[in-house]
Amino acid sequence: MSEAQPDDVAVGVADVFAAQARLRPYLRATPLHYAERFGCWLKLENLQRTGSYKVRGAMNALLAARERGDMRPVIAASAGNHAQGLAWAGYRLRMPVITVMPRCAPLTKIAGVAHWGAKVRLHGDSYDEAKAFACELAAQHGYRSLSAFDDADVIAGQGTVGLELAALAPDVVLVPVGGGGLAAGIALALKSACLFGAPSTRRVRVVGAQVEGVDAMTRALRGDHTVIEPAATLADGVRVKIPGVLNQRILLGLLDDIVIVREAELRETMVRLALEEHVIAEGAGALALAAGRRIASKRKCAIVSGGNIDAAVLATLLSEVRPCAPRRPRKRTRDATAVDLRVVRSILPPAPSDLIASTPISSNATSSNPTASKNSQVTEDLCA
């Protein structure tokens, strides 16, 4: 796909840099970790405030609205992470926030939203049902409805993850895709970073990751906009029925590929992350790394997008899933130019010393050697 920025997109790389400047006083850059057993770098967004990258977009949206003078209460639907990020941002900026979450949302995420003082409404059995209810409340009370992924300010905020990755100069960046906000922001940042003094990122590939049966964005980019109920999955953070329209336009021009991951692969990756790398990731957080096992690259990086997983779910995974033992690292092979002495010895004739040692002493040799004859005579005398 082309690396040029689409002309009809309402958000660009300049907005991502502006978001980075806004967020710097509030949010820190998350660390990078090399997972040697996976052969992949990890961008640990599970260590971000509220345990997810979502706080970047939420905080940037509130800050940008305050700059525009829009102080209306904000309402948002979320499977959990966007709601937590918005609640924390509202707490820090002292702005009223209402969140609508599906009844099946993890208890950890619901408790996290309530902890920061945001109002929590539980409605519906999926993100899309919660979103429809949030839109109704916004229309009734004059709230500002903030999408979890299909908003220019949110996309720009998520794109700051890509700016932090530019210094790593990866060949491939793997991103979990639900509504597409994170992938769109990272693609905008990395594909355009070469214009801002980072030429090593010019050929970076941005690859999305989705779960089998939860692939609305994949179908949308292929031109299939049929609305299908997504399958049940541990990756609740990407379980979206209708992907973002704005994100589709961005990813259509900038995304290089999408990998579909099976649920069993996702579960095993979550357990391996916990046991081998000591990284706790939720389903959506481990999705990019699970997809990375199918991508060959010398320098790839997977986004661990969140770590908000219920303790009961994690305990069940650890007790039920038995991951395959990782392959041992390959031993260093002998250099092709090195000489194997055993082979040489088998080819060359015996050394002269070996010939002398192995040759029997004949009577002719003894008689022709005066010293040998003298020694032989002495031996005979002693025996006599």
Secondary structure, DSSP 8 states (H G I E B T S, - for coil): ---S--TT-S--HHHHHHHHHHHTTT-----EEEETTTTEEEEEGGGSGGGBTHHHHHHHHHHHHHHHT----EEEE-SSHHHHHHHHHHHHHT--EEEEE-TTS-HHHHHHHHHTT-EEEE-SSSHHHHHHHHHHHHHHHT-EE--SSSSHHHHHHHTHHHHHHGGG--SEEEEE-SSSHHHHHHHHHHHHGGGGT-GGGTT-EEEEEEETTB-HHHHHHTT----------S-GGG--SS--HHHHHHHHHH--EEEEE-HHHHHHHHHHHHHHS-----HHHHHHHHHHTT---SSEEEEE-B----HHHHHHHHHH---------------TTS--HHHHHHHS---HHHHHHHS---HHHHHT-HHHHHHHHHHHHHH-
